[in-house]
Amino acid sequence: MDFFALLDAAHPGLDCFDYDHYPQCFADFEAKADAYFRALEPARFEDTAAELLDRTQVRWRAAPFLGRAKLARRDQAALALFFTPAAIRHSENARAFAELLRQRWNSRFPKNRFLSGDYEKIMLGFDKDFFGVKLRKSEKRE
């Protein structure tokens, strides 16, 4: 699967990002991303990251003007909430590539920076307050 097809596959999961739905959306994404992660070549990490970032800029510019910022935010969120955590769980190679991509992304797109987090930390985040507002928490969870 192509990198941008992976990002697009994660976009619907962003609309139901909560404790009850994220685990299944994440599992679906992991299954789709497996072949992509296995095909990564460590010797080409730098070139691959640069190519993806160049194509990201083309992708954003090709979007309708009023939708560019939304697409950039959704791509950033897909990387932070799906791609990077899936890479961390997949293999050391995938983890190393995701970290390199994150660093290069943050340098190239400073207005769309993101931090790396793993799946378990994201799940723990559902029990936290955000500026005093309780995030949705499952009634099934104790």
C-alpha positions as CSV (number, residue, x, y, z in Angstrom):
1,M,0.0,0.0,0.0
2,D,1.2,3.5,-0.9
3,F,2.1,5.9,2.0
4,F,-0.7,8.4,1.0
5,A,-3.2,5.6,0.7
6,L,-2.2,4.7,4.3
7,L,-2.8,8.2,5.5
8,D,-6.1,8.4,3.7
9,A,-7.1,5.1,5.3
10,A,-6.5,6.6,8.7
11,H,-8.5,9.8,8.1
12,P,-11.9,8.2,8.8
13,G,-10.5,6.9,12.1
14,L,-9.9,10.5,13.2
15,D,-13.6,11.2,13.2
16,C,-14.3,8.6,15.9
17,F,-11.1,9.1,17.9
18,D,-12.3,7.9,21.3
19,Y,-11.7,5.0,23.7
20,D,-14.4,2.8,22.2
21,H,-13.5,3.1,18.6
22,Y,-9.8,3.9,18.3
23,P,-8.6,0.3,19.1
24,Q,-10.5,-1.2,16.2
25,C,-9.6,1.6,13.8
26,F,-5.9,1.2,14.9
27,A,-6.0,-2.5,14.4
28,D,-7.4,-2.1,10.9
29,F,-4.7,0.5,10.1
30,E,-1.9,-1.8,11.5
31,A,-3.1,-4.6,9.2
32,K,-3.0,-2.3,6.2
33,A,0.4,-0.8,7.1
34,D,2.1,-4.2,7.6
35,A,3.2,-4.6,4.0
36,Y,4.4,-1.0,3.8
37,F,6.6,-1.4,6.9
38,R,8.0,-4.7,5.8
39,A,9.0,-3.2,2.4
40,L,11.0,-0.3,4.0
41,E,14.7,-0.4,3.1
42,P,16.9,1.1,5.8
43,A,19.5,2.2,3.2
44,R,16.8,4.4,1.6
45,F,15.2,5.9,4.7
46,E,16.6,9.4,4.0
47,D,15.6,9.3,0.3
48,T,12.2,7.9,1.1
49,A,11.5,10.5,3.7
50,A,12.5,13.3,1.4
51,E,10.4,12.0,-1.4
52,L,7.3,11.6,0.9
53,L,7.7,15.2,2.1
54,D,8.0,16.5,-1.4
55,R,4.9,14.6,-2.4
56,T,3.1,15.8,0.7
57,Q,3.6,19.4,-0.4
58,V,2.3,18.6,-3.9
59,R,-0.7,16.8,-2.3
60,W,-1.5,19.8,-0.2
61,R,-1.1,22.3,-3.1
62,A,-3.4,20.1,-5.3
63,A,-6.2,20.3,-2.7
64,P,-8.8,23.0,-3.0
65,F,-7.6,26.2,-1.4
66,L,-10.1,26.2,1.4
67,G,-9.4,22.5,2.2
68,R,-5.6,22.6,2.3
69,A,-5.3,23.4,6.0
70,K,-7.8,20.7,6.9
71,L,-5.9,18.1,4.8
72,A,-2.6,19.2,6.5
73,R,-4.1,18.8,10.0
74,R,-5.6,15.4,9.1
75,D,-2.4,14.1,7.6
76,Q,-0.5,15.3,10.7
77,A,-3.0,13.6,13.0
78,A,-2.9,10.4,10.9
79,L,0.9,10.3,11.3
80,A,0.8,11.0,15.0
81,L,-2.1,8.7,16.0
82,F,-1.9,5.9,13.5
83,F,1.3,5.7,11.4
84,T,3.9,6.3,14.1
85,P,2.3,4.2,16.8
86,A,1.8,1.3,14.3
87,A,5.5,1.7,13.2
88,I,6.6,1.6,16.9
89,R,4.8,-1.7,17.4
90,H,5.8,-3.2,14.0
91,S,9.6,-3.4,14.0
92,E,12.8,-1.6,14.8
93,N,13.2,-0.6,11.1
94,A,9.7,0.8,11.0
95,R,10.2,2.6,14.3
96,A,13.5,4.2,13.0
97,F,11.9,5.3,9.8
98,A,8.9,6.8,11.6
99,E,11.2,8.7,13.9
100,L,13.3,10.0,10.9
101,L,10.1,11.0,9.0
102,R,8.8,12.8,12.1
103,Q,12.0,14.8,12.5
104,R,12.1,15.7,8.8
105,W,8.3,16.5,8.8
106,N,8.7,18.8,11.8
107,S,11.6,20.6,10.2
108,R,9.8,21.0,6.9
109,F,6.3,21.8,8.3
110,P,6.8,23.7,11.6
111,K,3.2,24.7,11.7
112,N,2.1,21.1,11.5
113,R,4.6,19.6,14.0
114,F,3.8,16.4,15.9
115,L,5.3,14.3,18.7
116,S,5.8,10.5,18.7
117,G,3.7,8.4,20.9
118,D,2.9,4.8,21.2
119,Y,-0.5,3.1,21.2
120,E,-0.5,2.4,24.9
121,K,0.2,6.1,25.8
122,I,-2.5,7.2,23.5
123,M,-5.0,4.9,25.1
124,L,-4.0,6.1,28.5
125,G,-4.7,9.6,27.3
126,F,-8.4,8.9,27.1
127,D,-8.6,9.0,30.9
128,K,-7.1,12.4,31.2
129,D,-8.5,15.9,31.4
130,F,-7.7,18.4,28.7
131,F,-7.8,21.9,30.0
132,G,-10.3,20.8,32.6
133,V,-12.6,19.1,30.1
134,K,-13.1,15.4,30.6
135,L,-12.3,13.4,27.4
136,R,-14.9,10.8,26.5
137,K,-14.4,7.7,28.5
138,S,-16.0,4.4,27.9
139,E,-18.7,3.3,30.3
140,K,-17.3,-0.2,30.1
141,R,-14.0,0.9,31.5
142,E,-13.4,0.9,35.2
